[in-house]
Amino acid sequence: MIKIFNSPLLHTKIKSEEVQKSEKWLGYLLGPAGALLLNAVLGTYLNVYYTDVLKLTTVWGGAFLTIFPIVSKILDAVTNIIMGYIIDRTKTGEGKARPWIFISAPMLTITGILLFTVPSGNQTIQAIWVMISYNLFYSLAFTIFNMSHGLMVPLSTRDTEKRGSLSVFNQITTIMMSGIIVALIFPMVVMPLLGVDKSKWITTMCILSIIALPFTLLEYYFTKERVTLEDEGKPEKEKTPYKKLLKAIFSDRYMVLILLYFLIYTIGTQFKNLGLVYFCNYVLGTYNDGITQTLISVVGGIPMGIGIFAVWPLAKKFGKRNLTMAGFILYAIGSAICWIMPTNMVVVIIGQFIKNIGGLPCSYVFMALFADVLDHMEWKNRFRCDGVAMSVYNTIAVAIVGVVTGLFNLLLAKTGYVAPYYNAAGELIAVQSESVKNAITFSFVGLETITAVILVIILAFIPVEKHIKKEQEEIKARKLAERAGNGVQ
C-alpha cells in the first residue's frame, strides 16, 4: 500500500457510484490533455528535431538514429512489463492505477524539458544526452502515465454504455491534441517560426512540458476506479502469480487477436506519423510552408469532429467490432488513392478524407472493445488481468515505435536524406532525391493501405460483444455471492 494516498488531500473529487458529467469533462476530456499534447508533439516532431535541428542523421554512419530508438524501446518494453506488475499489486483507497497518474505528473515535466535541452558541440555528448533523456521520458515518466491512464476506462465502470462514452471523451482529447493543435496550429504557425532555431525549439517544448503538470493532476483528482473498489472491504486474497496472469492473457483467443490487431495498427500508424512532416515538406509541398500540412490536417480534423457525434450511436446499433471493420475498408481505399498520386494535392486531400472517415471507429471505440475483452477474461478466469494486459499492450506500442523509428531513419539514411541547410546567400535549402521521396511516400500512405486490409481480417475473429452482457451479469452475481459469504454488506 502507498500510504501517502490515505491523506484527504489526495482523495478523488468524484464521490458518486455512477459516472458523472464532471468526471467526463474534467477527468477524461481535459485532464489528459497536457500529457497527450506533449506526447503528440514528440511523436510528430522529436525525430525532426533530431534530424533537422541537431543534425544527427549521419552520426556513426547513420547507425545512431537507427539503433538507439530500437534499443531504447526494448528498455521501455521492459519497464512497461514491470509497471504492469506493480499496478496489479498496488492497493490504495484511491485504486491501483490512479496513484501512478499523480506520481507521473512532475516526472513528465522534468523529463520533457531534458529531451530538448541537449548541449551543443560534441556529437558524442549530444548522442549520450539524447539516449539518457529519451529513456527518462519514455521508459520512465510516460510509461508510468500511459499505463495508469490507459486503465482508467476499463476500471471506471462496468456499464458498457458509460464505458463507451468515457472512451469517446478520452479519444476526443487525443484527437484534439494530435488532430488540431499538433496537426493544424503547429505546421501553420509554430513550425514556420521555429525553423531550425534550437533556442526557439527549447523554449516552446519547455512550455509544453510545464503545462502537462497541472492537467495531469486534474485527471488524477477527477477520475475514480469503481471496478477496483468493488473489492474494498473484502478479505484480501492471495495475489495471482504473474505467470498465471500471462498465461491467461496469451491463452485467450480474443485477447491474443486484439493484441495482434493493435500490433499491426501501430506499425502502420507509426510509419504514417513519422512520415507526415517529411511527406508534406518534400513530396506534396515545400519545407515548413505553413500550408501543406495544415490542409492535410484540416481534412483529417473534419471527420474526427463529425465522429464525436456519429460513431458511438453507430457502434451501439451495429457493434463496435463491425463498425470498425467497415471503417478499415474505407481506410484502405483512401490510403490507396493517396499512394497512386502522392504529388497531386486534390487527389491526396480526397484520399485523406476517405481514409480519415474510415479511421473514426478505431479512434473512438477501441478502448471500449479492449475493456470488453478484459471483462470476458475475468468471466473466464475469475480474476482480472488489467495491469498485465495493459503492460503487454503498451509493450507492443513502445517496442513497435522503437523498431519503426529505427527503420524509418534507416530508410532516410540509406536513400540519401539531406538535412536542411543554409547556403552562402542565407537561403534555406531543403531538397531530396526521388528515392528519398518514394521511401517517405510509402511510409506515409503506402503501408497503411496494406495494414488496413489485414486489420479487417483480424477483427472478423473477435466477436466478444456477442456474449459480453451475459458474462458481466455472471461476474456481478459472483461478487454479490462472495460478499454475502464473507458477511460484507
N, C-alpha and C positions, 0 to 999 in steps of 0.2 A: 504494500500500500504506500502511495505517495502522500504522506501525512499533511503536507502543506495545503493540499486541496480540501482539507477539513475546515479551513478558515472560511467564515461567512463572506469575506471579501472576494473569494474565488468561486462562489456558488453561481450557478446559472441563473439568468434573469427569467428563464422560461419555467413556469411552475405547472402549467396545465398538462393534463394527461393526453390531450388532443393537440394536434399541430395547429399553431396559431398564426395569424397574419404577420405579427411582428417577427416570428421565427422565420417565416418565408422571406420577408423583405430584408431583415437585418442580418439574420444568421446565414441564409443560403444565397441571397442575391448580392447584398452589399458587402458582407463580411469577407468572403474570399477574394474580393476584387483586388486588393493590394498585392497579395502574393501571386495571384493569377496574372495580373498585369505585368509584374516583374518577370515572371516565367515566360509569358508570351513574348515580351520584348527580347529576352535572352534567346528564346527558341528561334526567333527570326533574325536577330541582328548580332548575337555574340560571335557567330562564325564570321560575319562580315567584319566585325571589329578585329578579329584575329588575322584575317587575310588582307584587308584593305587599309586598316589603320596601323596595326602593329607589324604588318607585312611578314607574317610567319610562314607563308605558303612554302617557301624554299628552304626553311630551316631543316638541317640534317638531310638535305636532298629531297625534301618533301615528305620525309618519314614522320616528322614530329606531329603534324596535324592529321596524319593518317593513323598513327599508332596510339597517341596519347588519349584521344576520345574513347577508343576501344578498351584500353587498359583501365581508364578512369571508370567506365561504366561497368566493368567487371567488379571493381571495388564497390560501386554504387549498388550493384545487384546483391552483393554480399550484405551490405548494410540494410537493404530492404528486407532480406530474409530475417536478419537479426531483429529489425524493428517490428516485423510481424509477430515474432516470438514474444517480444517484450510487451506489445499491445495486448496480446491474448492473456498475458499474465499480470496485467495492470489491473488493480482493483481499487477504486476510489468511489466516494459518494457522487462524483461527477462523471462516472463512467470509466471506460478503459481507453478510449481514443481521444476524447476532448481534452484531457490534461496535456496531451502532447501537442495539440494546437497551440495552447498557451506557451509551452516551452519553446516552440519553434519561432514564435513571433520576433524576439530580439535577434535570434540567430540568422533569420532571413535578411535582416537589415545589415548586420555586420558583414556577413559573407558576400552579400550582393555588392557592397562597396568595394570589398577586396578584389572582386572579379575584374574591375576596370582600372584600379589604381596600380597598374603594372609599371614598375620603374623603367625609365628609358635607358638606352645604351646597350650593354652587352646582351646578345640574344640568348645566351645560355641562362643568364639570370632571369631574363624575361620568361623563358620556357619553364624554368623551375617555379616561378611565381604563378604562372598560368596553371600549371598542374596542381599546385597546392590550393590555390583559391578556388579553382573549378571543383575540386573534390570536397572542399569545405562546404561549398554551397550545395552541390548536387548530392554528394554521398552522405552528408550530414543534415544540414538545415532543411533543404527542400524534401529530402526523404522523410524526415520526421513530420513535416507539414503535410505532404501529399498522402502519406499512408493514413494519417488520422483524419484528414479532410475527406479522403475518398470513402471512408467508412461511415460518414455521418448519415448519408441517405439510407443505407441498409439498416443502421442501428437506430434511426429516428422513430420509426413506426413500422407496424406490420400491415397497416392498411395500404393495400396496393394502389388505390387511387391517390391517397395523400402522398404516398411514396413517389408515385409518378409525378405529382405536382412539384414536390421538392426537387426531383431530378431535373425537371424543366427549369425551375428557378435557378438551380445550380448551373445549368448549362447556359442560361441566358447570360450569366456573369462571364463565363468563358468566352462566349461569342462576342459580348460587348468589348471585352479586353482585347481579344485577338482579331475580331472581325471589324471593329470600329476604331478603337484607339490605335492599335498597332498597325492595322492594315489600311486605315484611312488617314488619321492625323499624322502618324509618323512619316509615311512616304510623301505626303503632301506638304507638311510644314516642318517637321522636326529634322528629317534626314537631309534636305537641301541646306538647312542651317548648320548641321553638324559637319557634313562633308567628311573629310578625313582628319579633322582637327581633334587631336587626342584630348586636350583640356576640356573642350565642349562635351565630348562623349562622357568624360568622367563626371562633370557637373550634372548632366542630365540623368545618368544612371544612379548617382548618389541620391538624388531627389526621389527617384522611383523606389529605391531601396528603403529610404526612410518612411515613405508613405505606406509601405507594406506593414509596418508595425501596428499602428492603431487599427487598421482594418482587420488584421488577423485576430487581434484581441476582441473585436466586435463579433467575429464568427464564434469565438470561444464562449462569450457571455450569452449569445442569443441562439444557442442550439441545446438540444437535450437528447440523451441516449435512452429512449424508452425501452428498447429491446433489451439492452444490457441490464437496466434497472428492474426488469421483470423478476430477476433472481435476488433482488435486495431483501434481506431478512431471512433468506433460506439458509440452512446449514451449508457451509462451504464444501463443495465436492472436491475430490482429488482431481488435480489438473490432468486433462487428457494429454498423453505423451505426444511430443512433437511428431514423431514418426507416424503415429496413428492419424494425426491430422493431415499430414502429407499424403498418406495412403488413401485417406478418404477423398481428398481432392483429385488425385490422379487416377482413382478407380471409378469416379463418377463421369458418365458419358457427357452429360450436359456441361459440367464444369470444364472438362478437357476440351470440348468443342468451342466453348465460349472463350477460353484462353487462346485457342488456336486462331479463332476469329480475330481476337484482339491483336495477336502477333502479326497476322497478315495485314490488318488495317494499319497498324503502327508503322510497318515497313513502308507502305505506300505513302502514308501521311507525312512521315519524317522526310522522305526524299522530296516530297512536294514542298514542305515548309522551308527546307534548306534551299531549294531551287528557286523559290518565288522571287526573292530580291534579285538574284542573278539573271533570271529569265526576263524580268522587267527592265533591268539595266542594259542587257546585252543582246537579247533576241527580239523582244517586242518593242522596246523603247530605247532611250539613252540614259546614261548614268545619272541617277538621282534627279530625273527631270521633273519630279513632283506631280506628274500627270498619269503616267502609265500604270504604276502600281495602285494609285488611287482609283482609277477606272476599274481595274480588275477587282479591287476590294469592294467597291460600291456594288458591283454585280454580285459579289458573294454576300454582301450585307443585306441586300433586299430580300432574298429568300429566307435568310435567317430571321429577319424581322417578321415576315409572314408566318414562319414556323412557330413563333411564340403562341399564336392563336390557333393554328391549324393542326399541329402534329399530335397533341395529346388527345383531342376528340377523335381523330382518325385512328390513333393507336387503340383507344378503347373500343372502337367499332370493329376494326379489322384485326387487332392484335399487334403487339409490339414487334414480334418477330416477322410477321407477314408484311407489315408496312415497311420495315427496314429492308427486307428483301426486294420489294418493288422499288424502293429508293435507290438501291445499288445498281439496278438495271439502268436507271436514268443516269446514275453516276458514271457508269462505263461509257454510255453513249456520249455524254458531254465531254469526257476526257478524250475520247477518240476524235471528236470533232476538232478539239484544240490541237491534238497531236498531228493531224493531217495538214493543217495550215497555221503553224505557230507564229508566223510573222504578220498575219492579217488581223488587225485589231478587231474588226467587226466579227469575224469568224470566231476568234478567241473569246470575245465577250458573249456571244451566243452559246458557245460550248460551255463556258464557265457558269452561265446562268442555269443551263440544264443540269450540269453537274452539281451545283450547289443546292438546287431543289431536291435532287436525289439524295444528297447528304443530310438533309434535315432529320429524318427519323433516327439515324445513327447518332447524330449530335445530341438530340434531346431525350432519347429514351433508353440509351444503352445501360446506364447505371441502374435503372429500374428493372431491366431484364436481368442484369447481373445479380441484383438483390433477390429476384425470384429464384435464381439458381442457388443462392446461399440458403434460402428458406427450404428449398427442395432437399438440399443436403442435410439440413437439420432434421427434417422429417425422416429422412432415410437412415441417418446415423445416430440420432438422438443426442447430438452435441453440435455446437456451432464451430465454424472454421473461419470466422471473419478475418482475424489478423493474418493468419497464414495464407488464406486465399488472396487477400489484398497484397501481401508481400510477394506472392507469385505473380500476381497481376502487375505490380509495379516493377518487379524484377524483369519481366518481359519488356515493359516500357523503357526502362533505363538501359537495359542491355542492347535493345534494338536501336535506340537513339545513338548509343556509342558506336555500334557497328556501322550504322548508316552514315553517321557523320564522318567516320573514318573513310568509308568507301566513297562518299561524295567528295571529300577533299583529295582522295587519291585520284578520282576521275579528273578533277581540276588540274592537279599537278601533272598527271600523265598526258593530258590532252593539250597542255601548254598554257594554262591560265596565267595571265599577266596582271599583277595588281595595278590599280590606277596610279598614275604619277603625273607630276607637273613638268612640262618641258621648259626649255630656256626662256620661252616667251611668257611663262606663267600660266599656260593653258593646261587644263586637266585632260589627260589622255587616258581613255578607258575603252579599249578595243580588244576583241577576242577573235580567235580563228574559228573557222566553221566547225572543226572537231570539238572545240570547247562549247560552242553554241548547241551542237547536237547532244552533247552529254547533259547540258543544262536542261534542254527541252525534254529529254527522256525522263530526267529526274522530276520535272515539274508536272508533266501531263501524261507521259507515256506509260510509266509504271503503274499508275493508278487505274488505267484502262484495264490492265491485266488483273490487278488485285481485286477490283470491284466484282469481276466475274467469279473469282474464287470465293469471295465472301457470300455471294448469293447461294452457292452450293453448300457452304458450311452451315449457314443459317437454316437451310431446309431440314437439317437434322437436329434442331434444338426446339422442339415443341413443348418447352417447360410450362408454358402458360395453360396448357390444356387441363392440368390437374392441380394447379397451384392453390386455388382457393380451398379445395378439399384438404390438401396437405396442411395448409395453415390452420384450418379448423381442428385437425387432429393434434397439431402442436399445442394449440391453445388448451385443448381438453387434457392433454398430458400434464401441462403445467398446473392446471387447476387441481388435478388429482394429486400431484406431488405436494402442492401447498396444503391441501386438505390432510394428506397423510402425515405431514410434518407439523400439523397444528398451527399453520400460519394463516392468519385472517386476510 
